[in-house]
């Protein structure tokens, strides 16, 4: 697991690995609530205990903006 966000294809990327599916899903639920509050939503995948997240601002042309950095900081606080 990387412990920081890295630029990848015009997105901020981070991979999270948890002890099991329930922990991964709980994390995703908390991130979903934050995303709704900020009005900025991730592209993500979940396979069992692994969550991968890509952040980019779609209405800015799918590039990394301050919105993405702010959401990344908030997600780091959830971890």
N, C-alpha and C positions, 0 to 999 in steps of 0.2 A: 504494500500500500504506500502510495506517495502521501506525504503529509503536507504538501503544498499544491497550490493550483499552478498549472503550467499552460502556457499558450499552445494551442493545437488547432490548426485549420480554422483560424479566426474565431476561436472560442477559448474560454478558460476551461480546463479539464482537471478533474480530480477523481480518483478511484478510492472508494471506502470499502473496507472489509470488516464484517461484524461476526459475532460468535455464531449466529444462526439467522434464519429467515425472519423470525419475530423481531429481533433487534434491528435488522435492516429495514423492515417495513415500518417499525416505530420511528426510526430516523426519517424515512421518507414522509411519513405523516407530519412530523414536526416541520420539515422543510416545506411541505405543501402549504401549511398554515402561514409560514413566513412569506412565502412566494405570493400568496393571495394578498396579504397585507401590503406588500411592496408593489403589487401589480406587475410583477416580473417573474416569469416562469421558466424553469430549466428544461432542457432536453436531457432525459435520463433513462437509464435501463436498470433493471434489477434481475439478477439471477441468484437465487437462493440467498447467500449471505453477502453478496457483492452488489454495491450500488455505484454506477458510474454516472457522472454529471458533466454536461457541457453547457457553459453559459455564454450566450451571445445575445445581442439586442437585435431582434428580427426587424423592427420598424426603423432601424438605423442602417439596414443593409447587411444584417448578419455579421456584425463586427463586435469587438469587445468595447464596451463603454463603461462609464462610471456605474451604471445600473448593475452591470455584471460584477464589478469589484465589490460593490456594496452587498449584493446577494451572497457572494463568496464569503465575505467577512461574517455575515449572519449565519451562514451554514457552518462555518468553522466553530461558531459558538455553540451550535447544537451538538456537535460531535462529542 
